[in-house]
Amino acid sequence: MATLSYTTRRQAVEQTFPLAVMVIAPLLAIFIQAYLPKIFPKFAILDLPLVVTLYFALARRSPVYGAILGASVGIWQDALTNLPLGVNGVCKTIVGYMAASVSMRLDVDNQGTRLLLVIILSFINSVLHLCVMRWLLNVHQDWRWGMEALRPLLNTAIALPIFALLDMFRQRS
Amino acid sequence: MESFFVRYRNPLLLVALVLLQVILLASQIRRTVPGSNDGGKVRLVRLWVEGTESPFESMFHGIGHGIRYSWSNYFALRGVKKDNDQLKAEVERLRLEQAALAEDARQGNRLQALLDFKQHYLANTVAAQVIGTSGTDTSRVLYVDKGSHDGIKPDMPVITRDGIVGKVREVLGPHTSQLLLINDQTSGAGVLLEKTRIRGVLRGNTYGQLEIVNVMPDDRIQPGESIIASGGDQIFPRGFPVGKVEKVQHDPTHDPYIQVLVTPSADLSRLEEVLIVTGQSQTRPGDLAADIATSEALAEQQKKAAEVMAERLPTVKPEVTPTGEALSPALKQPPPPLHPDRFSTGATPPANAMQPGAATPVAAPAPKVKAETPAEDATTAPPPVKKPKPPTEDQPAPAKKPAAKTEDQPPAATTPSPAATPAPQETQ
């Protein structure tokens, strides 16, 4: 099985994706996230756009890119809800930035590291979401330990095939 | 200075992005466009996003629906004839029921008119297909394939045949609208508990459950009680089913109050088709009026047929007294008491026999009523007659004549005047 490995930092930083993939993949994730809960209501516990955001932020290793991608995806998601625009935007901006920042210091090509990061960052996303709802919007929201513990695990489970799929579109410049 | 921005470019960008979004959030808290739930620019963003998503959602929904519809129709045709016969029979039965209910409804309307309470009927509904969701479990909204082109407007109630579902939150285009489900945290509906008639406000909680909040503790609220729309919110049609009480529990955030958890009548997690109520009127819609007229005509025919049958069949004639009054079984004399005392029926004098200021008449035990049949007479043992005690100062001896009459003469079948038969007194 062929694996990608980088010998220099420059080589690692410069990995890119076709523009179409970078645009279509997040949009497709948002679309699937909005459509599938109609058929499988439990699917709403997952956060596909977050998984895709994390993937590109980790792969591109650019905090600026991660933050902008997170903000765009989050605001797009907010537009589909009845929540004010920016709730998911703020969370995903911070999480995207954190993912890209971490990827500059760790070898995130390792699948195990990536999945561990998905668990941690997914949990951080949930905490940020609660903070924004409670303290910025003053909306009472209960913290559901069971649900919030399960969500990162499920996100990680769904990240496995998605990461493998997106890895196929990697380009080495 | 330049090196500062270059050095901290990434954190500064993060701060700027977060700050911008916080300002965006703050600007949306109060600023809304009349007739809309969002500010003008926010609404524009939602329109763009939904405009991008909804064609794909509609396309996928159409494909899926087409496959399911053609598949189910093929198999459904096999039992159509039988189903049709059953449905026809059910329609006949329901028409008769409806005729009976129509009379009650008319009476209710008259009473409502007296109270100046206006009843609203569902005049027009638009069937809509659910094409998408918000995609998150913190926002319970749906997208449907009907919009401004179909006369949909914000705040129109959305129902299914099982019960209320939510309301139209936003009309996003000619063929797209956003629905806010009743189990969302921001929704609210006026409801009424059917048996106990307790009113409350229904809303969703974080877990997507329905709950009635701010209800005073009441032991009468029991699980299983039906909940209907009260109509007080001016959105949902009054009397429409909402759900059933699932659990009653203490509300930890509002101390004296309780939380009533509700199981919705409609399955909110699996909605495929919904009805949007586009018009309510104070008169019955044409279809309903025609249905009621048909039902009444049918009920009249049935009534006439029943009368004809009643005339032809032999009937048991009621017993009639010589004066011509019907003897109702309910008016027959009660059976005689085995041990009559002063509390027995007829032992106390009637009120009109009493005189103001006079001494309290002495009650006598009810005289023994002669049994109507010899068999009863034989089985009923005569009560022992107590010997009157010697008179005291306070209690003078009863008049001899009535007492002798009671003891010596056999009691009449009809109840004699109790005043004429004073009871023997017991000294205390």
Interface residues (C-beta under 8 A of the other chain):
Chain A: L27 I30 F31 Q33 A34 Y35 P37 K38 I39 P41 A44 I45 D47 P63 V64 A67 I68 A71 I75 W76 Q77 A79 L80 T81 N82 L83 P84 L85 G86 V87 N88 G89 V90 T93 I94 Y97 S101 H129 V132 M133 L136 L137 V139 H140 Q141 D142 R144
Chain B: R9 N10 L13 L14 L17 V18 Q21 V22 L24 L25 A26 Q28 I29 N37 V42 V45 R46 W48 V49 E50 T52 E53 F56 E57 F60 H61 G64 V130 I131 G132 T133 S134 G135 T136 D137 T138 S139 V141 L142 Y143 R169 Q178 L180 D184 Q185 T186 N205 T206 Y207 T253 S269 R270
